[in-house]
Amino acid sequence: MSSHVTTGASALSTREIEVLRNLVQGRTYSATARRMNISPHTVDTYLRRIRLKTGVNNRAQLLLLALSVAGSDIGG
């Protein structure tokens, strides 16, 4: 992952990080939306914003970012 991606991760909002943590847990957009009390469309919007802020171009990079951001919270 490039340094731009790593640097961009620090610009993420609390809700964007929460979406990433749900992604790490293997939750679908719908499950994430229910858990966060938002619509699946809003989950998609958060993920698009994350991609813009971090320079992530695909789902594999997004998952790597999610894993790095989630850190020790992966089990919970």
N, C-alpha and C positions, 0 to 999 in steps of 0.2 A: 504494500500500500504506500502511496506517495506521502510526502510530508504535508502536502496540501490537504489530503484527506484527514490525516491525523490532526492537523491544526484546526480544520473545520469542525471536528467533533467537539471542540471546546465551546463552539458557538451554539450548540444545540440547546433548545429549551427543555425544561423539565418534562413536558408532555411528549416531546419528540424522543427523549431518552426512554420514557415509559413505553412508547410504541416499540422502540428497539428491543427493550427487555421482553416484551410480549413476543416479538419475532424470534428471539433466542429460545423462548419457551415452546416454540412450534405452534403458536396460536395463529389461526386464520384471521383475516381482516374482520370478519363477523364476530369471532370470539373476542378479539382485541377490543372491538367497538363496544360489545356488551360489557366487558370488564371495566372499560374506561368511561362508560356511560356517554358514548358519542356514536355517530353514525359510521358505517363502513367507509363512506365517502370521505369523512374527516380523517380516518386512518390513512387512506390513500393520499390525501392532501399532506398530512404530516410526513409521509414517506417521500413524497416529491420534494418537499422543502428540505428534508434531510439530504437527499441526493444533490440538490442545488448548493447547499451550504458546505458539503463535504467533498464534492467532486466525484462521488461514487457513480459509476456508470452502469452497473448491472447487479442482479440479485446476489451473486456470489460475493462481490465486494461489500454489498449492504450487510450480508450476514457476518462477514469478517469484522466490519465496523461495529455491528451490534454486539458481537462477542467481546470486542475490546472495550466497549463502553459499559456493557453489563458487568464485566469483571467478576467479582466475587458474588454478585447477586444472582448468578445463573441458577443456582439450586433453589432459590426462593421465589 
